């Protein structure tokens, strides 16, 4: 046998007779060494930790910190406090903020919500009034008792109100003309000053039913 053949045999698999004489664990070790030489070291998968999660600590300081957070939500529990009141001074400059009905007895009106969006209303993000919703910002919008807090540019609000006032004036004018006019087939007696209807214009508060 040549020296080249002997060197090649030494670098390859050990002779069968030598592998048979090795103990079982030594033979496995030799097999692993050959595997590492060809494929690299194979890392064993990381075993999950068997240590249970640590229980949260409830200390006196933690209780005091949480109490301060809760006090910010107790104002609505006081008597005669309007839980829907939003101080206009806190509105973003150039915007109008109003509550809009989202649902009645849990039922939503998709057509009404579509009209709100069409006229520029969009939900107020909780970040604008974070104290009005619990969960430290886990709620994206502000809701209370079926009402949704919404906002839109103030100039659009003024334009819409101007249009609504014009419609109201037109309705009043049409009703006045209807009352003052002569019915079809009438004798024209309404032209007399004493026969003309008297129309009083006044504004009264709408009574709110008590629950």
C-alpha angles and dihedrals in degrees: 000000000000125000090248092055091046091051091049091050092049091052094049133056115331116252116279091241091055094047090050092054093052118094117256095255092047091051090052089050091052090050091052091050090054091048092051090050092054104033105017127243114322112218117218115240114263112257117228116254113261093202112111120236115272114254115245115255120239106200132169091256091053090051091051092049092050091047090057090053093050094050089066089066098045096079092086090060093066117102118268093009114142105226090196097054115121115184107235088218088069094054115111110259111269095017137102119219121200140157115247129191111256101170141001115211088345094307118119126210107221093187092055092048090049090053090050092054091045091056093050104267117140132171117273110242114241090237089072092060105014094166092064095067130048126229100061095270099326089128113071095203137031117251133169127177095335093317123118122205109229138175141197137170112293093228090059090050091054093048092050092048090050090053091048092049090051091052091049092051090049091052092050092047091050091051092049091052090048093052094044096046127093115254117242109275093016127136098240094248090142090075088076112098093232093051097051114106117251113228119197119196117206140144122230132180115254110239114243114220115237117238 
